[in-house]
Amino acid sequence: MSNHSQFPIPELQDKESQEPTVLDLYKSVTKDWTSFFNFIRSLWDARRRDELNRSLVAETAYIIEESKPEEPARSSYFPWRSVLALFLALVAQFSLESMREQANLGVALYIFAIGFLIWAYIKDEWHLPALPVFVQMPEPMSTRIIPFISSIIFALLAFWFFGGGKFSVVNVTLWMTSLALLVYSLWLKNPKIAQEADPDERRKRLVWNALVVGVFAITIFYRLYRTDSVPVEPFSDHAEKILDVYDITQGDTSIFFRRNTGREAFQMYWTLLVANVFGTGLSYLSLKLGTALLGILTLPYIYLLGKELGNERVGLFALFLFGIAYWPNVISRIGLRFPLYPLFAAPTLLYLIRGLRTRNRNDFILSGIFLGLGLHGYSPFRIVPFLVVIAFMIYFLHAQSKGNREQGVLWLVIIAVTSFFIFLPLLSYWIEFPEYFGERAITRLTGISQVTGISVPLPGPAWQIFLSNLYRAMLMFNWDDGEIWVNSLPHRPALDMVTGALFVIGIVLLIVRYVRQRDWRDLLLLVSIPVLLMPSILSLAYPGENPALNRSGGGAVPAILVSALALDGLVTGLGAARSGKRLFIAYGLTGILLAASAYQNFDLVFNKFDKNFRGGAWNTSEMGQVISDFRAQYGQTDTFWIVPFPYWVDTRLPGVWAGIPNRDFALWPENFSATLVLPAPKMFIFWPEDLKTENALKELYPNGVLTRYTSTFAGKDFMLFFVER
């Protein structure tokens, strides 16, 4: 069976069922100048009017049937080599996790596992699922010229009014109008998809949809469970975020927020929306709930990507593995911009790959929309435009693009133009304030701050640091995810044992299949992994920050897809004989693997990560409670202060817990005397080992009362100095 499905020649079918609408007529006559003038002539030319009617009916009569791909042959006997390869890979991954000092053992076991895996492949025991067939949808290579020109005019006006770096009613209205006109000018009427009328198929579809919903519910549980307490405390980045959101409430509708080396605006406005919808206010919970929801919004695209690169079962496995995984779960519940990277990378890739497979222009428009939105999300996403260009280069270099390369250039232009329109506000800001827009990325890459002028020399030759970072980043999946404790469990694999073992197996099978079939989709999936890790790898000035689960978050998308592909191939191989016993073994083993993955990921997030985070975080919530109690008793907090100490609490965070997000409670020792003129009561919090502060306060307020606050966090007590009068 061929892996190509040609678009059928349009027929004039049942006119009543294919009757074109007025909207179809409008779209047809405004798609280009030729169509428009033909329509004008048809008003008095009967022959042209008849041609126009027939052309319009033909445009609305397309029906497409997408054939199923031919699956690779599977052996009918029990695939013992596959089972042995899986067992060895699991033992190897277990060894790398639990016996890090004996890494050579894990490597040796993986080598044996790969050997049995290749043997299983040769014997047709373990193959990846077949890639979906190519579909040849029509590409008219035209646009609706009047709306397109209008979109450019509105975009230029929006760009002009974006000057100053603020959103306003005027520039947002112009911007949205330009986007709507652009999409309308490029959008094509899709062919009709033939629907399966078999009642048995409909029943199976209902059962399958129920299964997908059930799996989705499990992943939602993993993403929202204990959102209030895991992680338990904020850190300085959260204080910056809360202040940015607070600024919006005060009318500062920035396109880009400059605090802490600069941040894109998406999360700030999203957090404000979440705070208002759920009534959580400007709080740490609003930040965490907002990013957890962003993580959940990623999941449907993971399912669709699995379906696009394999089949519906691959999509289901990918949905489950990604939804429960420690890596995307942790970065989604931290309360920072981290999940915005995979959120927009997944649909950008989905619509790009599907568009190239089906020649559907609308998919490229959607890919461009998500590409542009992603640039408003999290700085590491800036690598994705490069991945899009790489994807087209890979496509053009393969035989599957033959006959479509001219159209391919148009599709790339459509993605670029659409994303450019959405990027417009940031482009205006970038031109006006280039030093702030690139500050975060440039400081990590070069060590040079364009804002402060401070320069940190690279710790070695750039090419050596790059290769070292690349090596360590590629090992993060199965070996070491880095040392950043606030968004990971330091020095353990980024993937759980089951997903990690399947990842290695999937990579090998992808390489083997690409060598044999030369399908551009296999190479793109392989290449996308290191490309999406680049924001972490390119931390040349601070190599200790690599690997980082947050900056490499986009890499979780293709990595877990690879694991899902491998698992689907295993299930198909085990159940190839279609006997009840073999199917029971196939799905029974799959259930055990998924249950083991779910158990370990639950333990990693809600036990180990939680415990490790509590050990490193400062107990600002308890200080916030003391502030709240002081306010409840005395009706004010103007005479409440926290004395800063090196590597101790961020003195802005207790105020966030107390519902005062816009005040820094810091009072430096040199300013103690200024408190004498203020009326009592007064309260000072300071670090127990800060004897200089203790002595200064006792000297200043001899009648003050000193007590020690016993924290529920081990080793994190703090001192209270109270002045009653």
C-alpha positions as CSV (number, residue, x, y, z in Angstrom):
1,M,0.0,0.0,0.0
2,S,1.3,3.4,-0.9
3,N,2.0,6.0,1.8
4,H,0.5,8.7,-0.4
5,S,-3.2,9.6,-0.8
6,Q,-4.0,11.8,-3.8
7,F,-6.7,14.4,-3.6
8,P,-9.6,13.1,-5.8
9,I,-10.7,14.9,-8.9
10,P,-13.6,17.1,-8.0
11,E,-17.0,16.0,-9.3
12,L,-20.2,17.9,-9.6
13,Q,-22.1,15.9,-7.0
14,D,-25.6,16.2,-5.6
15,K,-26.3,19.9,-6.1
16,E,-28.7,20.1,-3.2
17,S,-26.2,18.7,-0.7
18,Q,-23.3,20.8,-2.2
19,E,-25.2,24.1,-2.7
20,P,-22.6,26.9,-2.2
21,T,-23.5,29.7,0.2
22,V,-23.3,33.4,-0.1
23,L,-20.2,33.3,2.0
24,D,-18.6,30.7,-0.4
25,L,-19.4,33.2,-3.2
26,Y,-17.8,36.1,-1.4
27,K,-14.7,34.1,-0.5
28,S,-14.3,32.9,-4.1
29,V,-14.6,36.3,-5.7
30,T,-12.3,38.1,-3.2
31,K,-9.5,35.6,-3.1
32,D,-7.5,37.5,-5.9
33,W,-7.9,40.3,-8.4
34,T,-8.6,37.9,-11.3
35,S,-11.5,36.3,-9.5
36,F,-12.9,39.7,-8.6
37,F,-12.8,41.0,-12.1
38,N,-14.3,37.8,-13.5
39,F,-17.2,38.2,-11.1
40,I,-17.7,41.8,-12.3
41,R,-17.8,40.7,-15.9
42,S,-20.2,37.9,-15.1
43,L,-22.8,40.4,-14.1
44,W,-23.5,41.1,-17.8
45,D,-21.8,38.1,-19.5
46,A,-24.0,35.0,-19.2
47,R,-21.2,32.6,-20.3
48,R,-18.8,33.9,-17.6
49,R,-21.7,33.7,-15.1
50,D,-22.2,30.0,-15.9
51,E,-18.5,29.3,-15.6
52,L,-18.4,31.1,-12.3
53,N,-21.3,29.0,-11.0
54,R,-19.7,25.7,-12.1
55,S,-16.4,26.7,-10.6
56,L,-18.0,27.7,-7.3
57,V,-19.9,24.4,-7.1
58,A,-16.7,22.5,-7.8
59,E,-14.9,24.4,-5.0
60,T,-17.5,23.3,-2.5
61,A,-17.8,19.7,-3.7
62,Y,-14.4,18.3,-2.6
63,I,-14.5,15.2,-0.5
64,I,-11.4,13.5,0.7
65,E,-10.9,10.1,2.1
66,E,-7.8,9.5,4.2
67,S,-6.5,6.0,3.8
68,K,-4.8,4.1,6.6
69,P,-1.0,3.5,6.4
70,E,0.4,0.1,5.8
71,E,1.8,-1.2,9.1
72,P,5.1,-3.0,9.1
73,A,5.1,-6.8,9.2
74,R,5.1,-8.3,12.7
75,S,6.2,-11.9,13.6
76,S,3.4,-14.2,14.7
77,Y,5.6,-15.9,17.4
78,F,6.1,-14.6,20.9
79,P,8.6,-11.6,20.7
80,W,10.9,-12.8,23.4
81,R,13.8,-10.6,22.1
82,S,11.6,-7.5,22.5
83,V,10.7,-8.5,26.1
84,L,14.3,-9.1,26.9
85,A,15.4,-5.8,25.4
86,L,12.7,-4.0,27.4
87,F,13.8,-5.8,30.6
88,L,17.5,-4.9,30.1
89,A,16.6,-1.3,29.3
90,L,14.5,-1.0,32.5
91,V,17.3,-2.5,34.6
92,A,19.8,-0.2,33.0
93,Q,17.7,2.8,33.8
94,F,17.1,1.6,37.3
95,S,20.9,1.3,37.7
96,L,21.5,4.8,36.4
97,E,19.0,6.2,38.9
98,S,19.8,4.3,42.0
99,M,23.5,3.4,41.6
100,R,25.0,6.5,40.1
101,E,28.5,5.6,41.3
102,Q,28.3,2.6,39.0
103,A,27.2,4.3,35.8
104,N,29.2,1.9,33.7
105,L,26.9,-0.9,34.7
106,G,23.9,1.0,33.4
107,V,25.6,1.9,30.1
108,A,26.7,-1.8,29.6
109,L,23.1,-2.9,30.2
110,Y,21.8,-0.4,27.7
111,I,24.3,-1.6,25.1
112,F,23.0,-5.2,25.6
113,A,19.4,-3.9,25.4
114,I,20.1,-2.1,22.2
115,G,21.6,-5.2,20.7
116,F,18.5,-7.3,21.5
117,L,16.3,-4.5,20.3
118,I,18.0,-4.4,16.9
119,W,17.7,-8.2,16.7
120,A,14.0,-7.9,17.6
121,Y,13.7,-5.3,14.8
122,I,15.3,-7.6,12.3
123,K,13.0,-10.4,13.3
124,D,9.9,-8.1,12.9
125,E,9.2,-8.2,16.7
126,W,9.4,-4.5,17.5
127,H,8.6,-1.8,15.0
128,L,7.4,1.7,15.5
129,P,3.8,2.4,14.3
130,A,3.5,3.4,10.6
131,L,3.5,7.2,9.9
132,P,0.2,8.6,8.6
133,V,-0.2,8.8,4.9
134,F,0.4,11.9,2.9
135,V,-2.6,13.8,1.6
136,Q,-2.7,16.1,-1.4
137,M,-5.0,18.9,-0.7
138,P,-5.3,21.7,-3.3
139,E,-3.1,24.8,-2.9
140,P,-4.3,27.6,-5.2
141,M,-1.2,29.7,-4.5
142,S,-3.4,32.8,-4.1
143,T,-4.9,35.0,-1.5
144,R,-7.9,37.3,-1.0
145,I,-6.1,40.5,-2.0
146,I,-8.3,43.2,-0.6
147,P,-8.4,41.8,3.0
148,F,-4.7,41.0,2.7
149,I,-3.8,44.6,1.8
150,S,-6.2,45.9,4.5
151,S,-4.4,43.7,7.1
152,I,-1.1,45.3,6.2
153,I,-2.5,48.8,6.6
154,F,-4.0,48.0,10.0
155,A,-0.8,46.3,11.1
156,L,1.3,49.4,10.2
157,L,-1.1,51.5,12.1
158,A,-0.9,49.2,15.1
159,F,2.8,49.2,15.0
160,W,2.9,53.0,15.1
161,F,0.6,53.1,18.1
162,F,2.6,50.4,19.9
163,G,5.3,53.0,20.4
164,G,6.1,53.6,24.1
165,G,5.9,49.9,25.0
166,K,2.3,49.9,26.3
167,F,-0.9,48.1,25.3
168,S,-3.9,50.4,24.7
169,V,-7.5,50.1,23.5
170,V,-6.4,51.7,20.2
171,N,-3.3,49.7,19.4
172,V,-4.9,46.4,20.5
173,T,-8.0,47.0,18.4
174,L,-5.9,47.8,15.3
175,W,-3.7,44.8,16.0
176,M,-6.6,42.3,16.4
177,T,-8.2,43.8,13.3
178,S,-5.1,43.3,11.3
179,L,-4.8,39.6,12.5
180,A,-8.4,38.9,11.7
181,L,-8.0,40.3,8.2
182,L,-4.8,38.4,7.6
183,V,-6.2,35.1,8.6
184,Y,-9.3,35.7,6.5
185,S,-7.2,36.6,3.5
186,L,-5.2,33.4,3.7
187,W,-7.8,30.9,5.0
188,L,-9.0,28.2,2.6
189,K,-12.2,26.2,2.6
190,N,-11.2,22.7,3.6
191,P,-12.3,19.7,1.7
192,K,-15.0,17.6,3.3
193,I,-13.8,14.5,5.2
194,A,-15.6,11.3,4.5
195,Q,-17.3,10.2,7.8
196,E,-17.5,6.5,8.8
197,A,-21.2,5.5,8.8
198,D,-20.7,2.0,10.3
199,P,-22.6,1.8,13.6
200,D,-20.0,-0.5,15.0
201,E,-17.3,2.1,14.3
202,R,-19.4,4.7,16.0
203,R,-19.7,2.6,19.1
204,K,-16.0,2.0,19.1
205,R,-15.4,5.7,18.7
206,L,-17.6,6.4,21.8
207,V,-15.7,3.9,23.8
208,W,-12.4,5.3,22.7
209,N,-13.4,8.9,23.4
210,A,-14.5,7.8,26.9
211,L,-11.0,6.2,27.4
212,V,-9.3,9.5,26.3
213,V,-11.5,11.5,28.7
214,G,-10.6,9.1,31.5
215,V,-6.8,9.4,30.8
216,F,-7.2,13.2,30.6
217,A,-8.9,13.2,34.0
218,I,-6.0,11.3,35.5
219,T,-3.5,13.8,34.1
220,I,-5.6,16.8,35.4
221,F,-5.4,15.2,38.8
222,Y,-1.6,15.0,38.6
223,R,-1.4,18.6,37.5
224,L,-3.8,20.1,40.1
225,Y,-3.4,17.9,43.1
226,R,-1.9,19.9,46.1
227,T,-1.4,22.9,44.0
228,D,-1.7,25.0,47.1
229,S,1.2,23.2,48.9
230,V,3.5,21.8,46.2
231,P,5.7,23.8,46.0
232,V,5.1,25.2,49.4
233,E,6.9,28.6,49.4
234,P,7.7,31.3,46.8
235,F,11.1,32.7,46.0
236,S,12.3,36.0,44.7
237,D,11.1,35.5,41.1
238,H,7.6,35.2,42.4
239,A,7.9,38.6,44.1
240,E,8.9,40.1,40.8
241,K,5.9,38.5,39.0
242,I,3.4,39.6,41.7
243,L,4.7,43.2,41.4
244,D,4.4,43.0,37.6
245,V,0.8,41.9,37.9
246,Y,0.2,44.6,40.5
247,D,1.5,47.2,38.1
248,I,-1.2,46.1,35.5
249,T,-3.9,46.7,38.1
250,Q,-2.5,50.2,38.5
251,G,-2.8,50.9,34.8
252,D,0.7,49.9,33.6
253,T,-0.3,47.7,30.6
254,S,3.3,46.9,29.5
255,I,4.1,44.9,26.4
256,F,7.3,43.7,28.1
257,F,8.2,43.9,31.8
258,R,11.7,45.0,32.7
259,R,12.1,43.6,36.2
260,N,14.8,40.9,36.8
261,T,16.4,41.1,33.3
262,G,13.0,41.3,31.5
263,R,10.0,39.2,31.0
264,E,7.4,38.7,28.2
265,A,3.9,39.8,29.2
266,F,1.7,36.7,28.6
267,Q,1.9,35.3,32.1
268,M,1.2,38.6,33.8
269,Y,-2.1,39.2,32.1
270,W,-3.0,35.5,32.4
271,T,-2.4,35.6,36.2
272,L,-4.6,38.6,36.5
273,L,-7.3,36.8,34.7
274,V,-6.9,33.7,36.9
275,A,-6.9,35.8,40.1
276,N,-10.2,37.5,39.0
277,V,-11.9,34.3,37.8
278,F,-11.0,32.2,40.8
279,G,-11.0,35.0,43.4
280,T,-7.4,34.1,44.5
281,G,-6.1,37.7,44.4
282,L,-2.5,38.8,43.8
283,S,-1.1,35.7,45.5
284,Y,1.4,32.9,45.1
285,L,-1.6,30.6,44.6
286,S,-2.7,32.7,41.6
287,L,0.7,32.2,40.0
288,K,0.7,28.5,40.6
289,L,-2.9,27.9,39.6
290,G,-2.3,29.9,36.4
291,T,0.7,28.0,35.3
292,A,-0.9,24.6,36.3
293,L,-3.8,25.5,34.0
294,L,-1.3,26.4,31.2
295,G,0.3,22.9,31.6
296,I,-3.2,21.3,31.3
297,L,-3.8,23.3,28.1
298,T,-0.7,21.7,26.6
299,L,-2.1,18.1,27.0
300,P,-4.6,18.1,24.0
301,Y,-1.8,19.0,21.7
302,I,0.4,16.2,23.0
303,Y,-2.4,13.8,22.2
304,L,-2.8,15.2,18.7
305,L,1.0,15.2,18.1
306,G,1.1,11.5,19.0
307,K,-1.8,10.9,16.6
308,E,-0.1,12.8,13.9
309,L,3.2,11.0,14.3
310,G,1.7,7.6,14.8
311,N,-1.9,6.8,15.6
312,E,-4.6,7.4,18.2
313,R,-3.0,4.9,20.6
314,V,0.3,6.7,20.4
315,G,-1.6,9.9,21.2
316,L,-3.2,8.3,24.2
317,F,0.1,6.9,25.5
318,A,1.8,10.3,24.9
319,L,-1.1,12.1,26.8
320,F,-0.7,9.8,29.8
321,L,3.1,9.8,29.9
322,F,3.4,13.6,29.5
323,G,0.4,14.3,31.8
324,I,1.8,12.4,34.8
325,A,5.5,13.1,34.1
326,Y,7.6,14.7,36.9
327,W,9.4,17.0,34.4
328,P,6.4,18.9,32.8
329,N,4.4,18.6,36.1
330,V,7.0,20.4,38.2
331,I,7.7,23.2,35.8
332,S,3.9,23.7,35.4
333,R,3.2,24.1,39.1
334,I,6.2,26.4,40.0
335,G,4.2,29.5,39.2
336,L,6.6,31.0,36.7
337,R,6.5,31.2,32.9
338,F,8.1,27.8,32.4
339,P,5.1,25.8,30.9
340,L,4.6,28.4,28.2
341,Y,7.5,26.9,26.3
342,P,6.0,23.4,25.8
343,L,2.5,24.9,25.6
344,F,3.2,26.8,22.4
345,A,5.9,24.5,21.0
346,A,3.5,21.6,20.8
347,P,0.9,23.2,18.6
348,T,3.5,24.9,16.5
349,L,5.0,21.6,15.7
350,L,1.6,19.8,15.4
351,Y,0.2,22.2,12.7
352,L,3.6,22.4,10.9
353,I,4.0,18.7,10.6
354,R,0.3,18.1,9.8
355,G,0.4,20.9,7.2
356,L,3.4,19.5,5.4
357,R,1.7,16.0,5.4
358,T,-1.7,17.2,4.1
359,R,-0.7,20.3,2.2
360,N,-3.3,22.1,4.2
361,R,-2.6,25.9,4.2
362,N,-4.8,26.4,7.2
363,D,-2.5,24.3,9.3
364,F,0.4,26.7,8.5
365,I,-1.7,29.7,9.5
366,L,-2.4,28.0,12.8
367,S,1.3,27.1,13.2
368,G,2.2,30.7,12.7
369,I,-0.4,31.9,15.2
370,F,1.0,29.6,17.9
371,L,4.6,30.5,16.9
372,G,3.8,34.2,17.4
373,L,1.9,33.7,20.6
374,G,4.9,31.6,22.0
375,L,7.2,34.6,21.5
376,H,5.0,36.5,24.0
377,G,5.4,33.7,26.5
378,Y,8.8,32.5,27.7
379,S,12.2,33.6,26.4
380,P,13.5,30.1,25.6
381,F,10.7,29.8,23.0
382,R,12.8,32.1,20.8
383,I,14.6,29.0,19.6
384,V,11.4,27.7,18.0
385,P,11.5,29.9,14.9
386,F,14.8,28.4,14.1
387,L,13.3,24.9,14.5
388,V,10.6,25.9,12.0
389,V,13.2,26.9,9.4
390,I,15.1,23.7,10.1
391,A,11.9,21.6,9.6
392,F,11.3,23.1,6.2
393,M,15.0,22.5,5.2
394,I,14.6,18.9,6.3
395,Y,11.4,18.6,4.3
396,F,12.9,20.1,1.2
397,L,15.8,17.7,1.3
398,H,13.6,14.6,1.2
399,A,11.8,13.0,-1.7
400,Q,8.4,13.4,-0.1
401,S,8.6,17.2,-0.9
402,K,9.0,16.5,-4.6
403,G,6.4,18.5,-6.5
404,N,5.6,20.6,-3.4
405,R,8.7,22.7,-3.0
406,E,7.3,25.8,-4.6
407,Q,4.2,25.5,-2.4
408,G,6.6,24.8,0.6
409,V,8.2,28.2,0.2
410,L,4.7,29.8,0.3
411,W,3.8,27.8,3.4
412,L,7.0,29.0,5.2
413,V,6.2,32.6,4.2
414,I,2.6,32.1,5.6
415,I,4.0,30.9,8.9
416,A,6.5,33.8,9.0
417,V,4.0,36.5,8.1
418,T,1.3,35.2,10.5
419,S,3.8,34.9,13.4
420,F,5.2,38.3,12.5
421,F,1.8,40.0,12.8
422,I,1.4,38.5,16.3
423,F,4.9,39.4,17.2
424,L,4.2,43.0,16.3
425,P,4.0,44.5,19.8
426,L,7.2,42.9,20.9
427,L,8.9,44.0,17.6
428,S,8.0,47.6,18.4
429,Y,9.3,47.2,21.9
430,W,12.5,45.5,20.7
431,I,13.2,48.3,18.3
432,E,12.6,50.9,20.9
433,F,14.2,49.2,23.9
434,P,16.7,46.6,22.5
435,E,18.8,46.5,25.6
436,Y,15.9,45.3,27.7
437,F,14.4,42.9,25.2
438,G,17.5,40.8,24.8
439,E,19.0,41.2,28.3
440,R,18.1,37.8,29.7
441,A,19.3,35.7,26.7
442,I,22.4,37.8,26.1
443,T,23.6,37.7,29.8
444,R,23.4,33.8,29.7
445,L,25.1,33.5,26.3
446,T,27.9,36.1,26.6
447,G,27.9,37.2,30.3
448,I,27.5,40.8,29.2
449,S,24.6,42.9,30.5
450,Q,23.5,45.6,28.1
451,V,21.5,47.3,30.9
452,T,24.1,47.5,33.7
453,G,27.3,47.2,31.7
454,I,28.5,44.4,34.0
455,S,30.5,41.7,32.2
456,V,31.1,38.2,33.4
457,P,33.9,36.4,31.5
458,L,33.2,33.0,30.1
459,P,34.8,30.2,32.2
460,G,36.5,28.8,29.1
461,P,36.6,28.7,25.3
462,A,33.0,29.1,24.0
463,W,33.1,26.1,21.8
464,Q,34.3,23.9,24.6
465,I,31.6,25.1,26.9
466,F,29.0,24.6,24.2
467,L,30.1,21.0,23.5
468,S,30.2,20.2,27.2
469,N,26.7,21.8,27.7
470,L,25.4,19.8,24.7
471,Y,26.7,16.6,26.1
472,R,25.3,17.2,29.6
473,A,21.9,18.3,28.1
474,M,21.6,15.2,26.0
475,L,22.2,13.0,29.1
476,M,19.5,14.8,31.2
477,F,16.7,12.4,30.1
478,N,18.4,9.3,31.5
479,W,21.1,10.6,33.8
480,D,21.3,14.1,35.4
481,D,18.7,16.9,35.1
482,G,21.0,19.5,36.7
483,E,21.4,21.2,40.0
484,I,18.6,23.8,40.1
485,W,16.6,22.8,43.2
486,V,13.7,25.3,42.8
487,N,12.4,23.5,39.6
488,S,13.8,20.0,39.8
489,L,15.1,17.2,41.9
490,P,18.8,17.8,41.4
491,H,21.0,15.1,39.8
492,R,18.4,12.6,38.8
493,P,17.1,11.7,35.4
494,A,14.5,14.1,33.9
495,L,12.4,11.1,32.9
496,D,11.1,8.3,35.1
497,M,12.4,4.8,34.8
498,V,9.8,3.5,32.4
499,T,9.7,6.6,30.2
500,G,13.5,6.9,30.2
501,A,14.0,3.3,29.1
502,L,11.3,3.6,26.4
503,F,13.0,6.9,25.3
504,V,16.3,5.1,24.5
505,I,14.5,2.3,22.7
506,G,12.4,4.8,20.7
507,I,15.5,6.8,19.7
508,V,17.2,3.7,18.4
509,L,14.1,2.6,16.5
510,L,13.6,6.0,15.0
511,I,17.2,6.1,13.7
512,V,16.9,2.6,12.2
513,R,13.6,3.5,10.5
514,Y,15.0,6.7,9.2
515,V,18.0,5.0,7.7
516,R,15.7,2.5,5.9
517,Q,12.7,4.7,4.9
518,R,14.2,8.3,4.8
519,D,11.0,9.9,6.0
520,W,11.5,13.6,6.9
521,R,9.2,13.3,10.0
522,D,11.5,10.8,11.7
523,L,14.5,13.1,11.2
524,L,12.6,16.1,12.3
525,L,11.5,14.4,15.5
526,L,15.2,13.4,16.2
527,V,16.6,16.9,15.4
528,S,13.9,18.7,17.4
529,I,15.2,17.3,20.7
530,P,18.6,19.0,20.8
531,V,17.2,22.1,19.1
532,L,14.6,22.6,21.8
533,L,17.3,22.0,24.5
534,M,19.4,24.9,23.0
535,P,18.0,27.6,25.4
536,S,19.6,25.6,28.2
537,I,22.7,24.5,26.3
538,L,23.5,28.1,25.3
539,S,24.0,29.2,28.9
540,L,27.7,29.6,28.1
541,A,28.4,32.2,30.7
542,Y,26.7,30.2,33.5
543,P,27.3,26.5,32.5
544,G,26.2,25.4,36.0
545,E,22.7,26.4,35.0
546,N,22.7,23.6,32.3
547,P,20.8,21.4,32.1
548,A,17.7,23.2,33.4
549,L,14.3,21.6,33.2
550,N,12.6,25.0,32.7
551,R,14.8,26.3,29.8
552,S,14.7,22.9,28.1
553,G,11.0,22.4,28.8
554,G,10.1,22.3,25.1
555,G,12.3,19.2,24.7
556,A,10.0,17.2,26.9
557,V,7.4,17.3,24.0
558,P,9.4,15.3,21.4
559,A,11.2,13.2,24.1
560,I,8.0,11.8,25.6
561,L,6.5,11.4,22.1
562,V,9.5,9.1,21.3
563,S,8.7,7.0,24.4
564,A,5.0,6.8,23.4
565,L,6.0,5.6,19.9
566,A,8.2,2.9,21.4
567,L,5.5,1.7,23.8
568,D,2.9,1.5,21.0
569,G,5.4,-0.6,18.9
570,L,5.9,-3.0,21.9
571,V,2.1,-3.4,22.4
572,T,1.6,-4.1,18.7
573,G,4.4,-6.7,18.6
574,L,3.2,-8.5,21.7
575,G,-0.4,-8.7,20.4
576,A,0.5,-9.4,16.8
577,A,-1.0,-12.9,16.8
578,R,-4.4,-11.4,17.8
579,S,-5.0,-14.3,20.2
580,G,-6.7,-13.6,23.5
581,K,-3.7,-14.7,25.4
582,R,-1.2,-12.6,23.5
583,L,-3.5,-9.5,23.7
584,F,-3.9,-10.1,27.5
585,I,-0.1,-10.2,27.8
586,A,0.3,-7.1,25.6
587,Y,-2.1,-4.9,27.5
588,G,-1.3,-6.4,30.9
589,L,2.3,-5.6,30.5
590,T,1.4,-2.1,29.2
591,G,-0.8,-1.6,32.2
592,I,2.0,-2.6,34.6
593,L,4.5,-0.2,32.9
594,L,2.0,2.7,32.9
595,A,1.1,2.0,36.6
596,A,4.8,1.9,37.5
597,S,5.4,5.2,35.7
598,A,2.4,6.8,37.4
599,Y,3.5,5.6,40.9
600,Q,7.1,6.8,40.5
601,N,6.1,10.2,39.1
602,F,3.7,10.7,41.9
603,D,6.4,9.9,44.4
604,L,8.9,12.2,42.6
605,V,6.6,15.2,42.6
606,F,4.5,14.9,45.8
607,N,7.1,13.3,48.1
608,K,10.7,13.8,47.0
609,F,10.4,17.1,45.2
610,D,8.2,18.5,47.9
611,K,10.6,17.4,50.6
612,N,13.6,18.7,48.8
613,F,11.9,22.1,48.1
614,R,10.9,22.5,51.7
615,G,14.5,22.0,52.7
616,G,15.7,24.8,50.5
617,A,12.8,27.3,50.7
618,W,12.4,30.1,53.3
619,N,9.3,30.2,55.4
620,T,7.9,33.5,54.2
621,S,4.4,32.3,54.7
622,E,4.9,32.1,58.4
623,M,6.2,35.7,58.4
624,G,3.3,36.7,56.4
625,Q,1.0,35.2,59.0
626,V,2.7,37.2,61.7
627,I,2.2,40.4,59.6
628,S,-1.5,39.5,59.3
629,D,-1.9,38.9,63.0
630,F,-0.2,42.2,63.7
631,R,-2.6,44.0,61.4
632,A,-5.6,42.2,62.8
633,Q,-4.7,43.3,66.3
634,Y,-3.4,46.9,65.7
635,G,-5.1,47.8,62.4
636,Q,-1.9,48.7,60.5
637,T,1.4,47.4,59.2
638,D,3.3,50.7,58.8
639,T,5.4,49.9,61.9
640,F,6.3,46.3,60.9
641,W,9.7,45.6,59.4
642,I,11.9,42.7,58.4
643,V,15.7,43.2,58.7
644,P,17.5,41.8,55.6
645,F,20.3,39.3,56.0
646,P,22.5,37.7,53.3
647,Y,21.0,34.6,51.7
648,W,17.9,34.8,53.9
649,V,14.3,35.7,52.9
650,D,13.2,38.1,50.2
651,T,11.6,40.8,52.3
652,R,8.9,41.4,49.7
653,L,7.4,37.9,49.9
654,P,5.9,38.0,53.5
655,G,3.9,41.0,52.3
656,V,2.5,38.9,49.4
657,W,1.3,36.3,51.9
658,A,-0.3,39.1,54.0
659,G,-2.1,40.5,51.0
660,I,0.2,43.5,50.6
661,P,2.0,42.8,47.3
662,N,3.3,46.3,46.7
663,R,5.4,46.7,49.8
664,D,8.9,45.7,50.6
665,F,9.1,45.2,54.4
666,A,12.9,45.6,54.5
667,L,14.5,47.9,57.1
668,W,18.3,48.1,57.0
669,P,20.1,48.5,60.4
670,E,21.5,51.9,59.5
671,N,17.9,53.1,59.3
672,F,16.8,51.8,62.7
673,S,17.0,55.3,64.3
674,A,14.3,56.6,61.9
675,T,11.7,54.4,63.6
676,L,12.0,56.3,66.9
677,V,9.7,59.1,65.7
678,L,7.0,56.6,64.8
679,P,4.3,55.6,67.3
680,A,4.2,52.2,68.8
681,P,3.4,49.3,68.5
682,K,6.4,48.2,66.4
683,M,7.5,44.8,65.3
684,F,10.9,43.8,63.9
685,I,11.7,40.3,62.4
686,F,15.3,39.3,62.0
687,W,17.5,36.2,61.5
688,P,18.5,34.5,64.8
689,E,22.2,34.6,64.0
690,D,22.1,38.4,63.3
691,L,23.5,39.4,66.7
692,K,24.4,42.9,65.4
693,T,20.7,43.6,64.8
694,E,19.6,42.1,68.1
695,N,22.1,44.4,70.0
696,A,21.2,47.5,68.0
697,L,17.4,47.0,68.7
698,K,18.0,46.3,72.4
699,E,20.0,49.5,72.7
700,L,17.5,51.5,70.8
701,Y,14.4,50.1,72.6
702,P,15.5,48.9,76.1
703,N,11.9,47.9,76.9
704,G,11.4,45.8,73.8
705,V,10.4,42.1,74.1
706,L,12.5,39.6,72.2
707,T,11.0,36.2,71.3
708,R,11.9,33.3,69.0
709,Y,9.3,32.1,66.5
710,T,9.5,28.3,66.3
711,S,9.0,27.4,62.6
712,T,7.4,24.2,61.3
713,F,10.4,24.3,58.9
714,A,13.4,22.7,60.5
715,G,16.2,25.2,61.1
716,K,14.2,28.2,60.0
717,D,13.1,29.9,63.2
718,F,13.2,33.7,63.2
719,M,13.3,36.4,65.9
720,L,10.5,38.8,66.8
721,F,11.3,42.1,68.5
722,F,8.2,43.8,69.8
723,V,7.9,47.4,71.0
724,E,4.6,47.9,72.7
725,R,5.0,51.6,73.7
